[in-house]
Amino acid sequence: VQDAAVTAVKDKGGNTAIAAYVTPETADIEALKSALKETLPDYMIPAFWVTLNELPVTANGKVDRKSLPEPDIEAG
């Protein structure tokens, strides 16, 4: 993974879930999930994953969370 960001989103049931935005060197999201499961509890594993070419940034170089696309809640 080159860059990553996470945000809290509402899932289909209205519950808060984690969405991960990654700019992977490889597009193997399943490998990322497996690696995270080795060190994190289940509730900390993102429910939704969005792959981007690059993360949007503000003029200050910080992740522009307002510009991140909405994850596909239906696919999660």
mmJSON file of the N, C-alpha and C atoms, coordinates in Angstrom:
{"data_MODEL":{"atom_site":{
"group_PDB":["ATOM","ATOM","ATOM","ATOM","ATOM","ATOM","ATOM","ATOM","ATOM","ATOM","ATOM","ATOM","ATOM","ATOM","ATOM","ATOM","ATOM","ATOM","ATOM","ATOM","ATOM","ATOM","ATOM","ATOM","ATOM","ATOM","ATOM","ATOM","ATOM","ATOM","ATOM","ATOM","ATOM","ATOM","ATOM","ATOM","ATOM","ATOM","ATOM","ATOM","ATOM","ATOM","ATOM","ATOM","ATOM","ATOM","ATOM","ATOM","ATOM","ATOM","ATOM","ATOM","ATOM","ATOM","ATOM","ATOM","ATOM","ATOM","ATOM","ATOM","ATOM","ATOM","ATOM","ATOM","ATOM","ATOM","ATOM","ATOM","ATOM","ATOM","ATOM","ATOM","ATOM","ATOM","ATOM","ATOM","ATOM","ATOM","ATOM","ATOM","ATOM","ATOM","ATOM","ATOM","ATOM","ATOM","ATOM","ATOM","ATOM","ATOM","ATOM","ATOM","ATOM","ATOM","ATOM","ATOM","ATOM","ATOM","ATOM","ATOM","ATOM","ATOM","ATOM","ATOM","ATOM","ATOM","ATOM","ATOM","ATOM","ATOM","ATOM","ATOM","ATOM","ATOM","ATOM","ATOM","ATOM","ATOM","ATOM","ATOM","ATOM","ATOM","ATOM","ATOM","ATOM","ATOM","ATOM","ATOM","ATOM","ATOM","ATOM","ATOM","ATOM","ATOM","ATOM","ATOM","ATOM","ATOM","ATOM","ATOM","ATOM","ATOM","ATOM","ATOM","ATOM","ATOM","ATOM","ATOM","ATOM","ATOM","ATOM","ATOM","ATOM","ATOM","ATOM","ATOM","ATOM","ATOM","ATOM","ATOM","ATOM","ATOM","ATOM","ATOM","ATOM","ATOM","ATOM","ATOM","ATOM","ATOM","ATOM","ATOM","ATOM","ATOM","ATOM","ATOM","ATOM","ATOM","ATOM","ATOM","ATOM","ATOM","ATOM","ATOM","ATOM","ATOM","ATOM","ATOM","ATOM","ATOM","ATOM","ATOM","ATOM","ATOM","ATOM","ATOM","ATOM","ATOM","ATOM","ATOM","ATOM","ATOM","ATOM","ATOM","ATOM","ATOM","ATOM","ATOM","ATOM","ATOM","ATOM","ATOM","ATOM","ATOM","ATOM","ATOM","ATOM","ATOM","ATOM","ATOM","ATOM","ATOM","ATOM","ATOM","ATOM","ATOM","ATOM","ATOM"],
"id":[1,2,3,4,5,6,7,8,9,10,11,12,13,14,15,16,17,18,19,20,21,22,23,24,25,26,27,28,29,30,31,32,33,34,35,36,37,38,39,40,41,42,43,44,45,46,47,48,49,50,51,52,53,54,55,56,57,58,59,60,61,62,63,64,65,66,67,68,69,70,71,72,73,74,75,76,77,78,79,80,81,82,83,84,85,86,87,88,89,90,91,92,93,94,95,96,97,98,99,100,101,102,103,104,105,106,107,108,109,110,111,112,113,114,115,116,117,118,119,120,121,122,123,124,125,126,127,128,129,130,131,132,133,134,135,136,137,138,139,140,141,142,143,144,145,146,147,148,149,150,151,152,153,154,155,156,157,158,159,160,161,162,163,164,165,166,167,168,169,170,171,172,173,174,175,176,177,178,179,180,181,182,183,184,185,186,187,188,189,190,191,192,193,194,195,196,197,198,199,200,201,202,203,204,205,206,207,208,209,210,211,212,213,214,215,216,217,218,219,220,221,222,223,224,225,226,227,228],
"type_symbol":["N","C","C","N","C","C","N","C","C","N","C","C","N","C","C","N","C","C","N","C","C","N","C","C","N","C","C","N","C","C","N","C","C","N","C","C","N","C","C","N","C","C","N","C","C","N","C","C","N","C","C","N","C","C","N","C","C","N","C","C","N","C","C","N","C","C","N","C","C","N","C","C","N","C","C","N","C","C","N","C","C","N","C","C","N","C","C","N","C","C","N","C","C","N","C","C","N","C","C","N","C","C","N","C","C","N","C","C","N","C","C","N","C","C","N","C","C","N","C","C","N","C","C","N","C","C","N","C","C","N","C","C","N","C","C","N","C","C","N","C","C","N","C","C","N","C","C","N","C","C","N","C","C","N","C","C","N","C","C","N","C","C","N","C","C","N","C","C","N","C","C","N","C","C","N","C","C","N","C","C","N","C","C","N","C","C","N","C","C","N","C","C","N","C","C","N","C","C","N","C","C","N","C","C","N","C","C","N","C","C","N","C","C","N","C","C","N","C","C","N","C","C","N","C","C","N","C","C"],
"label_atom_id":["N","CA","C","N","CA","C","N","CA","C","N","CA","C","N","CA","C","N","CA","C","N","CA","C","N","CA","C","N","CA","C","N","CA","C","N","CA","C","N","CA","C","N","CA","C","N","CA","C","N","CA","C","N","CA","C","N","CA","C","N","CA","C","N","CA","C","N","CA","C","N","CA","C","N","CA","C","N","CA","C","N","CA","C","N","CA","C","N","CA","C","N","CA","C","N","CA","C","N","CA","C","N","CA","C","N","CA","C","N","CA","C","N","CA","C","N","CA","C","N","CA","C","N","CA","C","N","CA","C","N","CA","C","N","CA","C","N","CA","C","N","CA","C","N","CA","C","N","CA","C","N","CA","C","N","CA","C","N","CA","C","N","CA","C","N","CA","C","N","CA","C","N","CA","C","N","CA","C","N","CA","C","N","CA","C","N","CA","C","N","CA","C","N","CA","C","N","CA","C","N","CA","C","N","CA","C","N","CA","C","N","CA","C","N","CA","C","N","CA","C","N","CA","C","N","CA","C","N","CA","C","N","CA","C","N","CA","C","N","CA","C","N","CA","C","N","CA","C","N","CA","C","N","CA","C","N","CA","C","N","CA","C","N","CA","C"],
"label_alt_id":[null,null,null,null,null,null,null,null,null,null,null,null,null,null,null,null,null,null,null,null,null,null,null,null,null,null,null,null,null,null,null,null,null,null,null,null,null,null,null,null,null,null,null,null,null,null,null,null,null,null,null,null,null,null,null,null,null,null,null,null,null,null,null,null,null,null,null,null,null,null,null,null,null,null,null,null,null,null,null,null,null,null,null,null,null,null,null,null,null,null,null,null,null,null,null,null,null,null,null,null,null,null,null,null,null,null,null,null,null,null,null,null,null,null,null,null,null,null,null,null,null,null,null,null,null,null,null,null,null,null,null,null,null,null,null,null,null,null,null,null,null,null,null,null,null,null,null,null,null,null,null,null,null,null,null,null,null,null,null,null,null,null,null,null,null,null,null,null,null,null,null,null,null,null,null,null,null,null,null,null,null,null,null,null,null,null,null,null,null,null,null,null,null,null,null,null,null,null,null,null,null,null,null,null,null,null,null,null,null,null,null,null,null,null,null,null,null,null,null,null,null,null,null,null,null,null,null,null],
"label_comp_id":["VAL","VAL","VAL","GLN","GLN","GLN","ASP","ASP","ASP","ALA","ALA","ALA","ALA","ALA","ALA","VAL","VAL","VAL","THR","THR","THR","ALA","ALA","ALA","VAL","VAL","VAL","LYS","LYS","LYS","ASP","ASP","ASP","LYS","LYS","LYS","GLY","GLY","GLY","GLY","GLY","GLY","ASN","ASN","ASN","THR","THR","THR","ALA","ALA","ALA","ILE","ILE","ILE","ALA","ALA","ALA","ALA","ALA","ALA","TYR","TYR","TYR","VAL","VAL","VAL","THR","THR","THR","PRO","PRO","PRO","GLU","GLU","GLU","THR","THR","THR","ALA","ALA","ALA","ASP","ASP","ASP","ILE","ILE","ILE","GLU","GLU","GLU","ALA","ALA","ALA","LEU","LEU","LEU","LYS","LYS","LYS","SER","SER","SER","ALA","ALA","ALA","LEU","LEU","LEU","LYS","LYS","LYS","GLU","GLU","GLU","THR","THR","THR","LEU","LEU","LEU","PRO","PRO","PRO","ASP","ASP","ASP","TYR","TYR","TYR","MET","MET","MET","ILE","ILE","ILE","PRO","PRO","PRO","ALA","ALA","ALA","PHE","PHE","PHE","TRP","TRP","TRP","VAL","VAL","VAL","THR","THR","THR","LEU","LEU","LEU","ASN","ASN","ASN","GLU","GLU","GLU","LEU","LEU","LEU","PRO","PRO","PRO","VAL","VAL","VAL","THR","THR","THR","ALA","ALA","ALA","ASN","ASN","ASN","GLY","GLY","GLY","LYS","LYS","LYS","VAL","VAL","VAL","ASP","ASP","ASP","ARG","ARG","ARG","LYS","LYS","LYS","SER","SER","SER","LEU","LEU","LEU","PRO","PRO","PRO","GLU","GLU","GLU","PRO","PRO","PRO","ASP","ASP","ASP","ILE","ILE","ILE","GLU","GLU","GLU","ALA","ALA","ALA","GLY","GLY","GLY"],
"label_asym_id":["A","A","A","A","A","A","A","A","A","A","A","A","A","A","A","A","A","A","A","A","A","A","A","A","A","A","A","A","A","A","A","A","A","A","A","A","A","A","A","A","A","A","A","A","A","A","A","A","A","A","A","A","A","A","A","A","A","A","A","A","A","A","A","A","A","A","A","A","A","A","A","A","A","A","A","A","A","A","A","A","A","A","A","A","A","A","A","A","A","A","A","A","A","A","A","A","A","A","A","A","A","A","A","A","A","A","A","A","A","A","A","A","A","A","A","A","A","A","A","A","A","A","A","A","A","A","A","A","A","A","A","A","A","A","A","A","A","A","A","A","A","A","A","A","A","A","A","A","A","A","A","A","A","A","A","A","A","A","A","A","A","A","A","A","A","A","A","A","A","A","A","A","A","A","A","A","A","A","A","A","A","A","A","A","A","A","A","A","A","A","A","A","A","A","A","A","A","A","A","A","A","A","A","A","A","A","A","A","A","A","A","A","A","A","A","A","A","A","A","A","A","A","A","A","A","A","A","A"],
"label_entity_id":["1","1","1","1","1","1","1","1","1","1","1","1","1","1","1","1","1","1","1","1","1","1","1","1","1","1","1","1","1","1","1","1","1","1","1","1","1","1","1","1","1","1","1","1","1","1","1","1","1","1","1","1","1","1","1","1","1","1","1","1","1","1","1","1","1","1","1","1","1","1","1","1","1","1","1","1","1","1","1","1","1","1","1","1","1","1","1","1","1","1","1","1","1","1","1","1","1","1","1","1","1","1","1","1","1","1","1","1","1","1","1","1","1","1","1","1","1","1","1","1","1","1","1","1","1","1","1","1","1","1","1","1","1","1","1","1","1","1","1","1","1","1","1","1","1","1","1","1","1","1","1","1","1","1","1","1","1","1","1","1","1","1","1","1","1","1","1","1","1","1","1","1","1","1","1","1","1","1","1","1","1","1","1","1","1","1","1","1","1","1","1","1","1","1","1","1","1","1","1","1","1","1","1","1","1","1","1","1","1","1","1","1","1","1","1","1","1","1","1","1","1","1","1","1","1","1","1","1"],
"label_seq_id":[1,1,1,2,2,2,3,3,3,4,4,4,5,5,5,6,6,6,7,7,7,8,8,8,9,9,9,10,10,10,11,11,11,12,12,12,13,13,13,14,14,14,15,15,15,16,16,16,17,17,17,18,18,18,19,19,19,20,20,20,21,21,21,22,22,22,23,23,23,24,24,24,25,25,25,26,26,26,27,27,27,28,28,28,29,29,29,30,30,30,31,31,31,32,32,32,33,33,33,34,34,34,35,35,35,36,36,36,37,37,37,38,38,38,39,39,39,40,40,40,41,41,41,42,42,42,43,43,43,44,44,44,45,45,45,46,46,46,47,47,47,48,48,48,49,49,49,50,50,50,51,51,51,52,52,52,53,53,53,54,54,54,55,55,55,56,56,56,57,57,57,58,58,58,59,59,59,60,60,60,61,61,61,62,62,62,63,63,63,64,64,64,65,65,65,66,66,66,67,67,67,68,68,68,69,69,69,70,70,70,71,71,71,72,72,72,73,73,73,74,74,74,75,75,75,76,76,76],
"pdbx_PDB_ins_code":[null,null,null,null,null,null,null,null,null,null,null,null,null,null,null,null,null,null,null,null,null,null,null,null,null,null,null,null,null,null,null,null,null,null,null,null,null,null,null,null,null,null,null,null,null,null,null,null,null,null,null,null,null,null,null,null,null,null,null,null,null,null,null,null,null,null,null,null,null,null,null,null,null,null,null,null,null,null,null,null,null,null,null,null,null,null,null,null,null,null,null,null,null,null,null,null,null,null,null,null,null,null,null,null,null,null,null,null,null,null,null,null,null,null,null,null,null,null,null,null,null,null,null,null,null,null,null,null,null,null,null,null,null,null,null,null,null,null,null,null,null,null,null,null,null,null,null,null,null,null,null,null,null,null,null,null,null,null,null,null,null,null,null,null,null,null,null,null,null,null,null,null,null,null,null,null,null,null,null,null,null,null,null,null,null,null,null,null,null,null,null,null,null,null,null,null,null,null,null,null,null,null,null,null,null,null,null,null,null,null,null,null,null,null,null,null,null,null,null,null,null,null,null,null,null,null,null,null],
"Cartn_x":[0.855,0.0,0.893,0.632,1.388,0.82,-0.489,-1.18,-2.494,-2.998,-4.282,-4.923,-6.242,-7.017,-8.255,-8.792,-10.034,-11.003,-12.288,-13.338,-14.452,-15.29,-16.481,-17.639,-18.403,-19.576,-20.737,-21.932,-23.117,-23.361,-23.568,-23.861,-25.361,-25.81,-27.214,-28.155,-27.717,-28.545,-28.462,-27.694,-27.55,-26.485,-25.753,-24.67,-23.39,-22.539,-21.263,-20.292,-19.627,-18.656,-17.419,-16.345,-15.099,-14.979,-14.627,-14.328,-12.852,-12.161,-10.738,-10.558,-9.707,-9.328,-7.845,-7.492,-6.101,-5.623,-4.329,-3.671,-2.637,-3.096,-2.216,-1.208,-0.087,0.879,0.318,-0.464,-1.198,-2.647,-3.559,-4.98,-5.541,-4.752,-5.206,-5.772,-7.02,-7.685,-7.821,-8.053,-8.19,-6.897,-5.752,-4.472,-4.324,-4.789,-4.746,-5.622,-6.825,-7.731,-7.101,-6.505,-5.875,-4.741,-3.942,-2.825,-3.326,-4.386,-4.944,-5.549,-6.172,-6.796,-5.781,-4.523,-3.477,-3.137,-3.404,-2.993,-4.119,-5.243,-6.335,-7.561,-8.351,-9.622,-10.604,-11.591,-12.538,-13.217,-13.57,-14.294,-13.433,-12.128,-11.236,-10.894,-11.367,-11.135,-12.166,-11.74,-12.703,-13.745,-14.989,-16.087,-16.167,-15.714,-15.785,-14.397,-14.073,-12.755,-12.928,-12.189,-12.201,-10.754,-10.491,-9.154,-9.103,-8.111,-7.926,-6.518,-6.359,-5.019,-4.166,-4.804,-4.132,-5.188,-4.804,-5.723,-5.805,-7.01,-7.11,-6.48,-5.777,-5.118,-5.504,-5.425,-5.678,-4.422,-4.506,-3.345,-2.216,-2.564,-1.561,-0.957,-1.408,-0.867,-1.526,-2.609,-3.338,-4.426,-4.861,-5.928,-7.191,-7.772,-9.011,-10.181,-10.601,-11.651,-12.979,-13.255,-14.49,-14.516,-13.352,-13.273,-13.202,-13.142,-13.117,-14.474,-14.504,-15.783,-16.495,-17.819,-18.592,-18.33,-18.148,-17.977,-19.305,-19.219,-20.414,-20.979,-21.899,-22.489,-23.211,-23.854,-24.598,-23.695,-22.453,-21.514,-20.829,-20.836,-20.15,-20.815],
"Cartn_y":[-1.175,0.0,1.228,2.119,3.364,4.388,4.611,5.547,4.926,5.362,4.87,5.904,5.853,6.683,5.89,6.126,5.479,6.539,6.268,7.144,6.289,6.91,6.244,6.561,5.533,5.692,4.924,5.175,4.433,3.307,2.089,0.962,0.913,-0.143,-0.259,-0.228,-0.759,-0.796,0.46,1.458,2.686,2.627,1.529,1.377,2.013,2.446,3.02,1.907,2.078,1.102,1.858,1.122,1.718,1.521,2.602,2.538,2.857,2.012,2.215,2.68,3.658,4.168,3.878,3.101,2.698,2.983,3.242,3.358,2.24,1.041,-0.119,-0.253,-0.845,-1.224,-2.414,-3.234,-4.319,-4.188,-4.654,-4.497,-5.696,-6.331,-7.521,-7.135,-6.705,-6.28,-7.451,-8.637,-9.81,-10.069,-9.851,-10.01,-8.952,-7.744,-6.692,-7.048,-7.535,-7.938,-9.037,-10.029,-11.136,-10.644,-9.733,-9.203,-8.418,-7.641,-6.868,-7.776,-8.878,-9.807,-10.465,-10.489,-11.086,-10.22,-8.91,-8.01,-7.177,-7.065,-6.216,-7.049,-6.581,-7.261,-7.026,-7.899,-7.836,-6.484,-5.84,-4.579,-3.451,-3.651,-2.636,-2.892,-3.978,-4.292,-3.517,-2.734,-1.973,-2.872,-2.407,-3.137,-2.817,-1.622,-1.167,-0.745,-1.067,-0.763,-0.023,1.059,1.833,1.963,1.55,1.663,2.925,3.747,4.991,5.035,5.753,5.943,6.789,7.804,8.637,9.248,9.521,10.135,11.635,12.208,13.657,14.369,15.439,16.176,17.652,18.303,19.736,20.487,21.793,22.621,22.428,22.004,21.759,20.363,19.551,18.206,17.152,17.517,16.549,15.888,14.702,14.016,14.871,15.107,15.878,14.913,14.68,13.691,14.048,15.326,15.746,15.335,15.137,14.774,13.269,12.487,11.037,10.57,9.646,9.16,8.312,8.289,7.448,5.983,5.126,3.705,3.1,2.012,1.306,0.499,1.113,0.487,-0.805,-0.832,-2.018,-3.212,-2.98,-4.067,-4.559,-3.753,-4.114,-5.231],
"Cartn_z":[0.0,0.0,0.0,-0.912,-0.976,-0.005,-0.053,0.827,1.255,2.412,2.898,3.806,3.858,4.774,5.142,6.316,6.725,7.223,7.043,7.544,8.113,8.913,9.427,8.488,8.132,7.267,7.879,7.399,7.822,6.828,7.352,6.471,6.171,5.475,5.085,6.281,7.413,8.611,9.455,9.005,9.757,10.833,10.879,11.848,11.317,12.216,11.81,11.433,10.305,9.823,9.334,9.129,8.654,7.142,6.457,5.02,4.836,4.083,3.813,2.373,2.206,0.887,0.727,-0.287,-0.458,-1.875,-1.982,-3.279,-3.309,-3.629,-3.507,-4.634,-4.271,-5.303,-6.066,-5.388,-6.029,-5.595,-6.395,-6.099,-5.346,-4.509,-3.793,-2.425,-2.431,-1.2,-0.23,-0.74,0.143,0.921,0.294,0.991,2.083,1.8,2.812,4.003,3.732,4.813,5.665,5.014,5.739,6.622,6.105,6.879,8.086,7.906,9.016,10.083,9.652,10.601,11.518,11.111,11.943,13.144,13.039,14.12,14.721,14.034,14.524,14.884,15.855,16.138,14.985,14.854,13.733,13.579,14.698,14.591,14.026,13.937,13.381,11.912,11.351,9.941,9.117,8.13,7.329,6.669,6.698,6.059,4.571,4.205,2.818,2.364,1.111,0.548,-0.764,-0.922,-2.162,-2.624,-3.845,-4.429,-5.289,-5.044,-5.789,-6.375,-7.47,-8.032,-7.101,-6.485,-5.495,-4.585,-3.35,-2.408,-2.697,-2.632,-2.819,-1.624,-1.888,-0.81,-0.869,0.283,0.375,-0.045,-0.066,-0.399,0.617,1.822,2.864,2.795,1.84,1.685,2.553,3.253,4.08,3.242,3.653,2.933,2.979,1.815,1.702,1.835,3.061,3.34,2.679,2.473,1.823,0.351,-0.238,-1.653,-1.884,-0.82,-0.982,-1.503,-2.464,-2.978,-1.921,-1.995,-1.1,-1.455,-0.444,-0.749,-1.232,-1.937,-2.429,-1.267,-0.527,0.656,0.288,-0.867,-1.29,-1.516,-1.961,-2.243,-0.979,0.099,1.329,2.011],
"occupancy":[1.0,1.0,1.0,1.0,1.0,1.0,1.0,1.0,1.0,1.0,1.0,1.0,1.0,1.0,1.0,1.0,1.0,1.0,1.0,1.0,1.0,1.0,1.0,1.0,1.0,1.0,1.0,1.0,1.0,1.0,1.0,1.0,1.0,1.0,1.0,1.0,1.0,1.0,1.0,1.0,1.0,1.0,1.0,1.0,1.0,1.0,1.0,1.0,1.0,1.0,1.0,1.0,1.0,1.0,1.0,1.0,1.0,1.0,1.0,1.0,1.0,1.0,1.0,1.0,1.0,1.0,1.0,1.0,1.0,1.0,1.0,1.0,1.0,1.0,1.0,1.0,1.0,1.0,1.0,1.0,1.0,1.0,1.0,1.0,1.0,1.0,1.0,1.0,1.0,1.0,1.0,1.0,1.0,1.0,1.0,1.0,1.0,1.0,1.0,1.0,1.0,1.0,1.0,1.0,1.0,1.0,1.0,1.0,1.0,1.0,1.0,1.0,1.0,1.0,1.0,1.0,1.0,1.0,1.0,1.0,1.0,1.0,1.0,1.0,1.0,1.0,1.0,1.0,1.0,1.0,1.0,1.0,1.0,1.0,1.0,1.0,1.0,1.0,1.0,1.0,1.0,1.0,1.0,1.0,1.0,1.0,1.0,1.0,1.0,1.0,1.0,1.0,1.0,1.0,1.0,1.0,1.0,1.0,1.0,1.0,1.0,1.0,1.0,1.0,1.0,1.0,1.0,1.0,1.0,1.0,1.0,1.0,1.0,1.0,1.0,1.0,1.0,1.0,1.0,1.0,1.0,1.0,1.0,1.0,1.0,1.0,1.0,1.0,1.0,1.0,1.0,1.0,1.0,1.0,1.0,1.0,1.0,1.0,1.0,1.0,1.0,1.0,1.0,1.0,1.0,1.0,1.0,1.0,1.0,1.0,1.0,1.0,1.0,1.0,1.0,1.0,1.0,1.0,1.0,1.0,1.0,1.0,1.0,1.0,1.0,1.0,1.0,1.0],
"B_iso_or_equiv":[0.0,0.0,0.0,0.0,0.0,0.0,0.0,0.0,0.0,0.0,0.0,0.0,0.0,0.0,0.0,0.0,0.0,0.0,0.0,0.0,0.0,0.0,0.0,0.0,0.0,0.0,0.0,0.0,0.0,0.0,0.0,0.0,0.0,0.0,0.0,0.0,0.0,0.0,0.0,0.0,0.0,0.0,0.0,0.0,0.0,0.0,0.0,0.0,0.0,0.0,0.0,0.0,0.0,0.0,0.0,0.0,0.0,0.0,0.0,0.0,0.0,0.0,0.0,0.0,0.0,0.0,0.0,0.0,0.0,0.0,0.0,0.0,0.0,0.0,0.0,0.0,0.0,0.0,0.0,0.0,0.0,0.0,0.0,0.0,0.0,0.0,0.0,0.0,0.0,0.0,0.0,0.0,0.0,0.0,0.0,0.0,0.0,0.0,0.0,0.0,0.0,0.0,0.0,0.0,0.0,0.0,0.0,0.0,0.0,0.0,0.0,0.0,0.0,0.0,0.0,0.0,0.0,0.0,0.0,0.0,0.0,0.0,0.0,0.0,0.0,0.0,0.0,0.0,0.0,0.0,0.0,0.0,0.0,0.0,0.0,0.0,0.0,0.0,0.0,0.0,0.0,0.0,0.0,0.0,0.0,0.0,0.0,0.0,0.0,0.0,0.0,0.0,0.0,0.0,0.0,0.0,0.0,0.0,0.0,0.0,0.0,0.0,0.0,0.0,0.0,0.0,0.0,0.0,0.0,0.0,0.0,0.0,0.0,0.0,0.0,0.0,0.0,0.0,0.0,0.0,0.0,0.0,0.0,0.0,0.0,0.0,0.0,0.0,0.0,0.0,0.0,0.0,0.0,0.0,0.0,0.0,0.0,0.0,0.0,0.0,0.0,0.0,0.0,0.0,0.0,0.0,0.0,0.0,0.0,0.0,0.0,0.0,0.0,0.0,0.0,0.0,0.0,0.0,0.0,0.0,0.0,0.0,0.0,0.0,0.0,0.0,0.0,0.0],
"pdbx_formal_charge":[null,null,null,null,null,null,null,null,null,null,null,null,null,null,null,null,null,null,null,null,null,null,null,null,null,null,null,null,null,null,null,null,null,null,null,null,null,null,null,null,null,null,null,null,null,null,null,null,null,null,null,null,null,null,null,null,null,null,null,null,null,null,null,null,null,null,null,null,null,null,null,null,null,null,null,null,null,null,null,null,null,null,null,null,null,null,null,null,null,null,null,null,null,null,null,null,null,null,null,null,null,null,null,null,null,null,null,null,null,null,null,null,null,null,null,null,null,null,null,null,null,null,null,null,null,null,null,null,null,null,null,null,null,null,null,null,null,null,null,null,null,null,null,null,null,null,null,null,null,null,null,null,null,null,null,null,null,null,null,null,null,null,null,null,null,null,null,null,null,null,null,null,null,null,null,null,null,null,null,null,null,null,null,null,null,null,null,null,null,null,null,null,null,null,null,null,null,null,null,null,null,null,null,null,null,null,null,null,null,null,null,null,null,null,null,null,null,null,null,null,null,null,null,null,null,null,null,null],
"auth_seq_id":[1,1,1,2,2,2,3,3,3,4,4,4,5,5,5,6,6,6,7,7,7,8,8,8,9,9,9,10,10,10,11,11,11,12,12,12,13,13,13,14,14,14,15,15,15,16,16,16,17,17,17,18,18,18,19,19,19,20,20,20,21,21,21,22,22,22,23,23,23,24,24,24,25,25,25,26,26,26,27,27,27,28,28,28,29,29,29,30,30,30,31,31,31,32,32,32,33,33,33,34,34,34,35,35,35,36,36,36,37,37,37,38,38,38,39,39,39,40,40,40,41,41,41,42,42,42,43,43,43,44,44,44,45,45,45,46,46,46,47,47,47,48,48,48,49,49,49,50,50,50,51,51,51,52,52,52,53,53,53,54,54,54,55,55,55,56,56,56,57,57,57,58,58,58,59,59,59,60,60,60,61,61,61,62,62,62,63,63,63,64,64,64,65,65,65,66,66,66,67,67,67,68,68,68,69,69,69,70,70,70,71,71,71,72,72,72,73,73,73,74,74,74,75,75,75,76,76,76],
"auth_comp_id":["VAL","VAL","VAL","GLN","GLN","GLN","ASP","ASP","ASP","ALA","ALA","ALA","ALA","ALA","ALA","VAL","VAL","VAL","THR","THR","THR","ALA","ALA","ALA","VAL","VAL","VAL","LYS","LYS","LYS","ASP","ASP","ASP","LYS","LYS","LYS","GLY","GLY","GLY","GLY","GLY","GLY","ASN","ASN","ASN","THR","THR","THR","ALA","ALA","ALA","ILE","ILE","ILE","ALA","ALA","ALA","ALA","ALA","ALA","TYR","TYR","TYR","VAL","VAL","VAL","THR","THR","THR","PRO","PRO","PRO","GLU","GLU","GLU","THR","THR","THR","ALA","ALA","ALA","ASP","ASP","ASP","ILE","ILE","ILE","GLU","GLU","GLU","ALA","ALA","ALA","LEU","LEU","LEU","LYS","LYS","LYS","SER","SER","SER","ALA","ALA","ALA","LEU","LEU","LEU","LYS","LYS","LYS","GLU","GLU","GLU","THR","THR","THR","LEU","LEU","LEU","PRO","PRO","PRO","ASP","ASP","ASP","TYR","TYR","TYR","MET","MET","MET","ILE","ILE","ILE","PRO","PRO","PRO","ALA","ALA","ALA","PHE","PHE","PHE","TRP","TRP","TRP","VAL","VAL","VAL","THR","THR","THR","LEU","LEU","LEU","ASN","ASN","ASN","GLU","GLU","GLU","LEU","LEU","LEU","PRO","PRO","PRO","VAL","VAL","VAL","THR","THR","THR","ALA","ALA","ALA","ASN","ASN","ASN","GLY","GLY","GLY","LYS","LYS","LYS","VAL","VAL","VAL","ASP","ASP","ASP","ARG","ARG","ARG","LYS","LYS","LYS","SER","SER","SER","LEU","LEU","LEU","PRO","PRO","PRO","GLU","GLU","GLU","PRO","PRO","PRO","ASP","ASP","ASP","ILE","ILE","ILE","GLU","GLU","GLU","ALA","ALA","ALA","GLY","GLY","GLY"],
"auth_asym_id":["A","A","A","A","A","A","A","A","A","A","A","A","A","A","A","A","A","A","A","A","A","A","A","A","A","A","A","A","A","A","A","A","A","A","A","A","A","A","A","A","A","A","A","A","A","A","A","A","A","A","A","A","A","A","A","A","A","A","A","A","A","A","A","A","A","A","A","A","A","A","A","A","A","A","A","A","A","A","A","A","A","A","A","A","A","A","A","A","A","A","A","A","A","A","A","A","A","A","A","A","A","A","A","A","A","A","A","A","A","A","A","A","A","A","A","A","A","A","A","A","A","A","A","A","A","A","A","A","A","A","A","A","A","A","A","A","A","A","A","A","A","A","A","A","A","A","A","A","A","A","A","A","A","A","A","A","A","A","A","A","A","A","A","A","A","A","A","A","A","A","A","A","A","A","A","A","A","A","A","A","A","A","A","A","A","A","A","A","A","A","A","A","A","A","A","A","A","A","A","A","A","A","A","A","A","A","A","A","A","A","A","A","A","A","A","A","A","A","A","A","A","A","A","A","A","A","A","A"],
"auth_atom_id":["N","CA","C","N","CA","C","N","CA","C","N","CA","C","N","CA","C","N","CA","C","N","CA","C","N","CA","C","N","CA","C","N","CA","C","N","CA","C","N","CA","C","N","CA","C","N","CA","C","N","CA","C","N","CA","C","N","CA","C","N","CA","C","N","CA","C","N","CA","C","N","CA","C","N","CA","C","N","CA","C","N","CA","C","N","CA","C","N","CA","C","N","CA","C","N","CA","C","N","CA","C","N","CA","C","N","CA","C","N","CA","C","N","CA","C","N","CA","C","N","CA","C","N","CA","C","N","CA","C","N","CA","C","N","CA","C","N","CA","C","N","CA","C","N","CA","C","N","CA","C","N","CA","C","N","CA","C","N","CA","C","N","CA","C","N","CA","C","N","CA","C","N","CA","C","N","CA","C","N","CA","C","N","CA","C","N","CA","C","N","CA","C","N","CA","C","N","CA","C","N","CA","C","N","CA","C","N","CA","C","N","CA","C","N","CA","C","N","CA","C","N","CA","C","N","CA","C","N","CA","C","N","CA","C","N","CA","C","N","CA","C","N","CA","C","N","CA","C","N","CA","C","N","CA","C","N","CA","C","N","CA","C","N","CA","C"],
"pdbx_PDB_model_num":[1,1,1,1,1,1,1,1,1,1,1,1,1,1,1,1,1,1,1,1,1,1,1,1,1,1,1,1,1,1,1,1,1,1,1,1,1,1,1,1,1,1,1,1,1,1,1,1,1,1,1,1,1,1,1,1,1,1,1,1,1,1,1,1,1,1,1,1,1,1,1,1,1,1,1,1,1,1,1,1,1,1,1,1,1,1,1,1,1,1,1,1,1,1,1,1,1,1,1,1,1,1,1,1,1,1,1,1,1,1,1,1,1,1,1,1,1,1,1,1,1,1,1,1,1,1,1,1,1,1,1,1,1,1,1,1,1,1,1,1,1,1,1,1,1,1,1,1,1,1,1,1,1,1,1,1,1,1,1,1,1,1,1,1,1,1,1,1,1,1,1,1,1,1,1,1,1,1,1,1,1,1,1,1,1,1,1,1,1,1,1,1,1,1,1,1,1,1,1,1,1,1,1,1,1,1,1,1,1,1,1,1,1,1,1,1,1,1,1,1,1,1,1,1,1,1,1,1]
}}}
